[in-house]
């Protein structure tokens, strides 16, 4: 019978070994605490310093948030506004003044600074890092040499905005924040060039990189070895002191962050899959539009998880489950069918996809690139360690289905997968004009949430039609409108809604006319914009539809009259929102900006959605009027 019971949950066990295994797995805190007391032969139980610290923080957290904000601002105003203490130590010159530091900045230095410039936050002037890169090294060379010639920097270089970053998960003291000053991007590039010059003449030594220890911001992790039972135990009592203050100890279930990863007494605690599920749950519950959820997923959640997976130990199964979790989330928030092509999620937006990173494909590639970068560092010890089989094994994943050398191969792989699929076959010419597809991923309010979802369904050919529902059967059903064709997305322009297709084309002509008049102005020449709403590439390339439309105006009598007052402007767009390349070039030549050209592409998709909805309603009425005629007749 059971003679050993758990003191925590009162579960009974027949052996003492079974009870010990249960307590260590289910109640680690109480188990380690009891065993540490037995090892150290402590019989009297007292409050640990860690528990006192937690109670003090909990008590301080009961204060009102507004009062804490005021205290934080007053604290940092006092710290940052205090004048520096004078340093009366004599300066001993080590060498002759290096006048080379003040020499004009070369074009090569500016190129290297721009090449090393990564994505970073903008300063008080609002100039982004991408804008600085777009200026080119020649412009920066002229600006920086002008500053060196004047002898003083511009006012914008001296201004910065300070952001307080918490050092702990729930800071309770103003000192638990780290001030970060963000200056102008121009100033940072300029200072980087000067710092590289100073590094040649005055290299920093290891002793100069000192730091000060604040006991209130530190924690300890103590492991006790139980030699008799041949096991390790976690000691939750703070036994380390620094300058008279006891450093708090982490609990057995607590963790600390190192390089973005959570570690504890058992190593890395959370897996990337657990962290991803928690973030997706919060994103799903947030009151956001579908396109906003997609934007935050791509720009915030996926980069964090990617960093977590690349820098930690991970298995191929975890990567595959992370991808499934992301796709399951997107199918729920976008109301997509379960058989939506996987390539539609991972293909690039300009290729017709949603541009969602695939962990199973990218994590092995990034891990291998990280290993290759270790082989190129100047430190001989690091290079030798990177050649060890045990180290190289940790950077390689077993069972990887695909291997890519760079991001371009990854993009081409998913593009081909999407185009080889029946649903993505019509997106073959999407990459010809990539700038009109940014509405898919930028989270803009150009479309309502409902219309955004419907446009994606039209774009990927997952709109609910009879042809799609009958996949795998012997015979596909015919259109209920009586056109004797298979009912699919192409059937939305059959005889039952032919007037809607004409109305959509007229709407596009009206939109393009307004854009051309607005951006090109009125003059002696009248431009004729004749729009062609064509099918996908299964009916031929869009250029063929455009050429056929232009041939219409080559009739001698018609061309003679049109040439007197008009210039050619035949337009060819597909119902999936793709624009023909020469059409986009013509609009660009007419002075129509990219925002307006993107709007025209979205208008085509909205018209396709409208035609599909009206087709479904009208064919439902016709089907009832014919007395339930068999759809396959």
Secondary structure, DSSP 8 states (H G I E B T S, - for coil): ---EE-TTT--EESSHHHHHHHHHHH-HHHHHHHHHHHHHT--S----HHHHHHHHHHHHTTS-HHHHHHHHHHHHHHHHTS------------S---GGGGS---HHHHHHHHHH--S----TT---HHHHHHH-HHHHHHHHHHHHHHTS--HHHH-EEEEEEESSTT--SGGGEEEEEEE-HHHHHHHHHHHHHHHHHS---GGGS-----GGG-EE-EEEEETTTTEEEEE-S---EETTEE-EE--TT--EEETTEEEETTEE-S-HHHHHHHHHHHHHHS---HHHHHHHIIIIIHHHHHHHHHHS---HHHHHHHHHHHHHHHHHHTT--TT--HHHHHS-GGGTS-----HHHHHHHHHHHHHHHHTTSS-HHHHHHHTSHHHHHHT--TT-S---SSHHHHHHHHHHHHHHSTTTGGGTTGGGGGGGGGGGTS--TTS-HHHHHHHHHHHTT-S--HHHHTTTSSS--B-TTSS-SB-SGGGGGSGGGHHHHHHHHHHHHHHHHHHHHHHH---S-EE--EEEEE--GGG--HHHHHHHHHHHTTSHHHHHHHHHHEE--EEEEETTS-B-HHHHHHHHHTT--HHHHHHHHHHHHHHHHHHHHHHHHHHHHHHHHTTS--TT-
